[in-house]
Amino acid sequence: MKEEKSKKSSGLNASEVFKMQDLVTNSEGAVVSRTIVDKKAGTVTLFAFDAGEGLSEHSAPFDAMVTVLEGKVEIRIGGVPKSLQAGESIIMPANVPHGLNATTAFKMMLVMIKA
């Protein structure tokens, strides 16, 4: 991962209709993130990865669900690779190492529920 850009404030209005994939933009050689919901109970974060970018293996103390909005990605969970494309989702279990590599430029939504 070469660079990560974040936008803390969602900038969205309640009851506003939007398309998730339009809220984050791919950037050459980078991973871009935008937090949409940040509450004590959990977060919803959008990510846009350039092709070939990724996240190194790590674990989290909570289950997390990934939904691919555009493109293709390989996600490794507990060392097992899974290929996902737009419209597909996967749950990454708490405390199990996971990482990902962008097969193509892609966008995803990460939902983490803490309570």
Secondary structure as GFF3:
##gff-version 3
##sequence-region A 1 115
A	DSSP	beta_strand	4	7	.	.	.	ID=ss1
A	DSSP	three_ten_helix	20	23	.	.	.	ID=ss2
A	DSSP	beta_strand	31	39	.	.	.	ID=ss3
A	DSSP	beta_strand	42	49	.	.	.	ID=ss4
A	DSSP	beta_strand	54	58	.	.	.	ID=ss5
A	DSSP	beta_strand	64	70	.	.	.	ID=ss6
A	DSSP	beta_strand	72	77	.	.	.	ID=ss7
A	DSSP	beta_strand	80	85	.	.	.	ID=ss8
A	DSSP	beta_strand	89	92	.	.	.	ID=ss9
A	DSSP	beta_strand	98	102	.	.	.	ID=ss10
A	DSSP	beta_strand	106	113	.	.	.	ID=ss11
###
